[in-house]
Amino acid sequence: MRHISANSFLFTLESVNGPSGTCSTRLTTGLWLATDSGGLHIFNALDENGLSAKRED
């Protein structure tokens, strides 16, 4: 294996009916396992896990 990369995004909640304020956190949505001959992308596909040999941008 050459390297492992993680896909993530910033998830933010904002209060609309109570005290004002926001809460943010990073969510990991997938892993890219790179090899010399390609790789494997394992990702969140809503109610199941997804697999792909295509690298995410």
C-alpha positions in Angstrom: 0.0 0.0 0.0 1.3 3.4 -0.9 -0.9 5.7 1.2 -4.3 6.3 2.7 -6.3 9.5 2.2 -9.6 10.6 3.9 -12.5 12.5 2.4 -14.1 14.9 4.9 -16.3 18.0 4.9 -17.3 20.7 7.5 -20.8 20.0 8.9 -22.4 23.0 10.6 -25.6 23.2 12.7 -27.2 26.6 13.3 -29.9 27.3 15.9 -33.1 28.8 14.4 -35.6 28.7 17.4 -33.5 29.1 20.5 -30.4 30.8 21.6 -28.3 31.9 18.6 -25.1 30.0 17.9 -23.5 27.4 15.6 -21.8 24.1 16.1 -19.4 22.7 13.5 -17.4 19.5 13.2 -15.5 17.7 10.4 -17.2 14.4 9.2 -15.1 11.8 7.4 -17.1 10.4 4.5 -14.6 8.1 2.8 -11.2 6.5 2.7 -8.9 6.1 -0.4 -6.5 3.2 -0.1 -3.8 3.8 -2.8 -1.6 1.0 -4.2 1.0 0.8 -7.0 -1.6 -0.4 -9.4 -4.6 1.8 -8.5 -6.6 2.0 -5.4 -9.9 1.5 -3.6 -12.4 4.2 -2.4 -14.6 3.1 0.5 -17.3 5.8 1.1 -20.6 6.6 2.8 -23.4 5.9 0.4 -26.2 6.9 2.7 -27.8 3.7 4.1 -24.9 1.5 2.9 -21.2 1.5 2.2 -19.9 2.2 -1.3 -16.9 0.8 -3.1 -15.2 2.3 -6.2 -11.8 2.1 -8.0 -12.3 5.8 -9.1 -10.4 8.3 -7.0 -12.5 11.3 -5.7 -11.3 14.8 -6.6 
